[in-house]
Amino acid sequence: MSANSVETEKASRSSNPTVPARPGAVVLPLPGSQTNNPAADAQIILGGDAHLNVDRKGSFVDTHDIHAVVDDYEGKPTEEERLTLRRVAGSVPTVAYLICIVEFAERSSYYGVQPLFSNFVNRPLPAHGNGYGAPPAGGQGTAGALGMGTVKATAVSQSFSMLTYTLPLLFAWLADTKTGRYKMVFAGVWVCGISHVLMCAAGAPSLLASGNAKIPFFISVYILCLGAAMFKPNISPILLDQMKDNKLMTKVLKSGEKVLVDPEHTTERTMLWFYFLINVGGFMNVPTSYTAKYVGWWLSFLLPVFFYMPLPILLWFMRKRLTLYPPGGSDLGNVLRVLGICFKRGGIKRMFGKGKGFFEPAKPSVIALSGSPIEVPWNDAFVNDVRRAFQATGIFCFFPIQYINDNGLGNSASALSTMLTTNGVPNDVIGNFNSLSIIIAAPILNFGLYPLLRKYKIHYGPVSRMTTGLLMSAIGGVGYTVLNYYAYKLGPCGNKGTSLSCVDENGDSLVSSITIWYMAIPYAIGGISELFINVPAYGIAYSHAPKNMRGLVAALNLLSTGFAYAFGLAFAGLVKDPYLTWVFGAPSIIGFVAAATFYWLFRDMDNEEYEISDNGDYHLEGAQPAAAATSSAGSVSEKGVGVDEKKV
């Protein structure tokens, strides 16, 4: 601002102190007009939306005009257009599909081995087998290795999965603050590769026979959980970082119809592809289960390596084609400060009081008008981002019950399968109906149901979709309960059907007359429920997070699954005969109650527009894509100043 402009501003306010400052003008204190609350002085002059400029102590900036510029963009719909036009998904960049292929390769290797852990630890090396872990041909036997029983098998598999889904909190924070997401993903790929090599060694017949296979096996298992925890929370934010259309925009189709390109539907379409390929990768468990039963563990552990080998090359090829953001320093410290101010100035009552606005006291505009102003390094928009992040976290709290009903508590579903007639089918292959149902249903939702609903302008919001998923998973839990009830009732060993003593004189397992294929029904119902829960969750985790915490909030989404595994680990002692019927039944009852509670708590979110936080300033790694460079110019500063000083 020029000296003349400053003098004019001062003169105007000297003659009439009530005249508001010109938009974008730096407010200078007037002689004799100061109070003991300089923040309040500026707030009175500028209005409630002015923010502290922490780069220059004592100065303030009016952000009314800046916000208007940020909110106004080409193609912005009018209110009437927003309410009446049909909504469509935007285009998905080619590089986004490559990221989905990366996820497919990593999940192929992960799911190729992870479902095998239960049988490897639980069942003993089969008598009269081939020495590689495979049972005698033609029998009802199951592949085995260590023979440590169901309780220890549950403890191993649940602790592995719990760490896989809780450690992402650490690695997401490191990626947000230190390394960047791409480098963390690349490092995770190498760590997982080391794990797969060690796991192959555990299938050596000499180690299996001596019982020493547990040494390389357990080391490889927990190295794998580290690599997966480095990879998983960062890959989905990288994918959504590639999306160009982050705001609601009008577009005229070739047919002449004017439509709204909705970023929520673009995210939905992208993440349906992402989840589709995750579950295509999950089908790697089919060949590895069959090779474990008919060949041996060495081949089962080796097959995923072939899918894994191209990953470092593919990531290197994509490096310069990705829109990547450097680590910006986590906002976690500021989030904790926001919470501290809210509790100190509002208290716990505002959290549960309707319309009380628990997070309002932390907004600079509110602080400035309070009797005890303080300087804070954020703006009002950041506080709104924090509120939305905690809203997302509340949603994630309901996901553990869905996961338990989807897959059973601990290894209960695997235990149930050992009581059913297999007729040569590996008992752990039936779980792939979960992935198969997703592979079939995802394109139906992507190109059938969801476009049809949009065509008739029926809004099927994220909360409604997730409620549907919770109900479906509870129904799947009922299916497991009924099957286990009849497996006990019709089985030769009664309610001791999973015990190691339930064998004939030749050591072959005794099972009920119920075919294992009935388990495909609850597995499929649970799989489809994931599409209604996990796909919207990816979008919520990304859109509700502050810019420098997107990896961390994605990790909170994964943490909900970690809690499900923690419950499985805590109740591992109950996942055994004769309790299995209630191990399935109790969570299904809880699931129905949770679905109703979830919808009642979050139903208002269905009426909100999908909004990605634009608060803060990013600087792209390497060459900036044109779209990113354009959007970054004149953006709101991460420090809460409200505008680039060069633009003032």
Buried (B, 14 or more C-beta within 10 A) or exposed (E): EEEEEEEBBBEBBEEEEEEBBBBBBBBBBEEEEEEEBBBBBBBBBBBBBBBBBBEEEEBBBBBBBBBEEBEEEEEEBEEEBBEEBBBBBBEBBEBBBBBBBBBBBBBBBBBBBBBBBBBBBBBBBBEEBBEBBBBBEEBBBBBBBBBBBBBBBBBBBBBBBBBBBBBBBBBBBBBBBEBBBBBBBBBBBEBBBBBBBBBBBBBBBEBBEEEEBBEBBBBBBBBBBBBBBBBBBBBBBBBBBBBBBBBBBBBEEEEEEBBBBBBBBBBBBBBBBBBBBBBBBBBBBBBBBBBBBBBBBBBBBBBBBEBBEEBEEBBEEBEEEBBBBBBBEBBBEBBEBBBEBBBEBBEEEBBEEEEEBBBBBBBBBBBBBBEEBEEBBBBBBBBBBBBBBBBBBEBBBBBBBBBBBBBBBBBBBBBBBBBBEBEEBBBBBBBBBBBBBBBBBBEEBBEEEBBEBBEEEEEBBBBBBBBBBBBBBBBBBBBBBBBBBBBBEBBEBBBBBBBEEBBEEEBBBBBBEBBBBBBBBBBBBBBBBBBBBBBBBBBBBBBBBBBBBBBBBBBBBBBBBBBBBBBBBEBBEBBBBEBBBBBBBBBBBBBBEBBEEBBEBBEEBBEEEBBBBBBBBBEBBEEBBEEBEEBEEBBBBBBBBBBBBEEB
